[in-house]
Structure formats: structure tokens, C-alpha cells
Amino acid sequence: MKAWFRYLGMAAGVTMIALLVAFIFLRGSPRLGLLWAAGIALVVQLGAFAFLVRFRARPHGFLAVWLGGSLVRLLGLGAMAVAVVRRDDLDPLWSLLGLAGLFFILHLLEPLALRGAGLESGTGTESG
């Protein structure tokens, strides 16, 4: 649980910084598209990370959950693509690239949150 809350703080912080920087330069529908992308990215990443922490100790659990998380991220991109097609107020470029970029950045934070929370490789237990 400690790892998940650590990841929550890191992911929310990075997402907010990315949004603030982007909002300096963007107006209108790109802003709305990035807000949607940020919401989807945070929900999907937090869910995927929760499963990663939970099943880390199982022999093949880490790989299965990691692959499952990748599939969920791909489905998230598909859902965003459908939303972009059906709504006129979302900018397709900023919505989809923003979501893909946030998925990538937040995915890179996962090992830092695991290591920083004291989860030892392969044990699935928190020390301290």
C-alpha cells in the first residue's frame, strides 16, 4: 500500500506539472483534450500499478500483470480515439499524443515508486 500511495503522489505531481506547462502555450480544444488524457492516464496507471504491487510476489504474476497493464493502456488509447471521433470539442492531436506521452512518463515512474517504497524484487513485501 505504501508503494501505491508513493506512486499516486509521483504520478499526480508529474501530471499536474505537465498540464501546467502545456496550458501556458495552449488554448481551447487542445486544453480540453489534455485534461481528458490526464484523467484517463491517471486512472489507468493507478489501477495497473495497484495490480503490479499486488501480484508482484507470484512466480509469473509480475509478467502477467505487466502485459495486462500494457493491454489496458492500449485499450485506453482506443477509448480516447473513439471519444475524439465522436466529440468535436476534443483536439485529436493533443488528446492522443498527450495520452500516449503521459502513459509513457507515468510508466517510467513505476520502478521508482517500487524501489522507493522498499519493495524487494520478487518478494512482494514491504520492508520497514
Rosetta blueprint (number, residue, H / E / L):
1 M L
2 K H
3 A H
4 W H
5 F H
6 R H
7 Y H
8 L H
9 G H
10 M H
11 A H
12 A H
13 G H
14 V H
15 T H
16 M H
17 I H
18 A H
19 L H
20 L H
21 V H
22 A H
23 F H
24 I H
25 F H
26 L L
27 R L
28 G L
29 S H
30 P H
31 R H
32 L H
33 G H
34 L H
35 L H
36 W H
37 A H
38 A H
39 G H
40 I H
41 A H
42 L H
43 V H
44 V H
45 Q H
46 L H
47 G H
48 A H
49 F H
50 A H
51 F H
52 L H
53 V H
54 R H
55 F L
56 R L
57 A L
58 R L
59 P L
60 H L
61 G H
62 F H
63 L H
64 A H
65 V H
66 W H
67 L H
68 G H
69 G H
70 S H
71 L H
72 V H
73 R H
74 L H
75 L H
76 G H
77 L H
78 G H
79 A H
80 M H
81 A H
82 V H
83 A H
84 V H
85 V H
86 R H
87 R L
88 D L
89 D L
90 L L
91 D L
92 P H
93 L H
94 W H
95 S H
96 L H
97 L H
98 G H
99 L H
100 A H
101 G H
102 L H
103 F H
104 F H
105 I H
106 L H
107 H H
108 L H
109 L H
110 E H
111 P H
112 L H
113 A H
114 L H
115 R H
116 G H
117 A L
118 G L
119 L E
120 E L
121 S L
122 G L
123 T L
124 G L
125 T L
126 E E
127 S L
128 G L
